[in-house]
Amino acid sequence: MQKEKLLLLILAVVQFSHIVDFIIIMPLGAQLMSIFDISPQQFSFIVSIYAIAAFLSGLLGASFIDRFDRKHVLFVAFIGFTLGTLLCSATSSYIPFLIARALTGAFGGILSAMVLAVIGDAIPLERRGWAMGIVMTAFSVASVVGVPIAVYLAATFSWKTPFLVIGILAGMIAIAVPFVFPSMKIHLQNGPVNKSPVVVFRQIFTDRNQVNALLFSLILMLGHFTIVPFIAPYMQMNVGFSDNQVTYIYLVGGGLTVFFLPFFGKLSDRIGHYTVFGISSAFALFSIFAITNLPHVPLVWALCATSSFFVVASGRNVPATTLVTSVVKPESRGSFMSVRASVNEMALALSSLIAGMIIHKNADGSLIHYNIVGYFAIAMSLVAIWLGKQLKPMS
């Protein structure tokens, strides 16, 4: 159990740096739109390009990722991610920044797949919800600690500073990985995995259970992420948050999920992963509606809406991800999770693009049609509840 906790701590640290790098774009949205002189649609492409690159790298990674020690793949992916993040801090205009984000996303997608594959290999299904809850608190810590610090650095120095700091920290973690991360070869216990890419993809896409899991991941992400990129800009432009007050969204919401995500994980192990997913998804529908229809209200009421979304939407992702890791056996888990990461990233890109096409700026600078994005997210969430019921655990 102690070795499991140490492994989960390392994975959480890796996840933390990856998540901070990704979500820092959201609270910097208004600033980047002003500095680069770009529209909401162009801003949404900054988010999308990261996801598109991760989608492509995940598909490529699926053809070889199970052939190597998980430790080695994690190390190489983290080095590439670090370089991409440092390049983001070295750019000065829109197009070079897009290219740097694409490089970061390409390696970030593989990192995400590796974290889930390691959890699936190392933690039995009966404790996997608990493990997933611990590692996914990295998002909460990133929100509570990483985002407020990054926003402060951007406001005090430059929008480039957060990427420079994240890149330096990621580089330090990457150097430590070979020394602190254990060798992970459980998926190679029956010999080297030498399946061709054709065989890998045929095995995945001819298995109804795995196809359902991929579709489930896609729809759930559409029901979650379509509203996320514009939460911070909407709170600033429509509800009246200042640049500094945006950090409260992540500070309060992230702080609550630090406590609640492990609870969701333990609860799902105890009463059933799908049961907890279904209940938390039902509550998420109300939070999505509240955020996307929020008028100009006092700060405390706005934070109640955003924080409820953080808790229940993040909470439903714990049992949902646990369900997805269980549909495949260890020897194929890395390839499957890499494809699943690609599907997730494609959904991230689609979500951001869909939101960007729907949302527009009013003459007074406020955003319109965010409520339509909310209705779309609610519809996708309802479909995800039905799809989750179709998944059958294998390991």
ZIBEL-V273907 format. One record per helix or strand of 3 or more residues. SS is the DSSP state (h for helix, s for strand). FROM is the first residue (numbers start at 1). TO is the last residue. If there is no record, write none. Layout:
ss = [SS,SS]
from = [FROM,FROM]
to = [TO,TO]
This chain:
ss = [h,h,h,h,h,h,h,h,h,h,h,h,h,h,h,h,h]
from = [2,29,40,65,70,94,125,161,186,197,208,231,246,273,299,330,370]
to = [27,35,61,67,90,122,156,180,188,205,228,239,271,292,325,358,388]
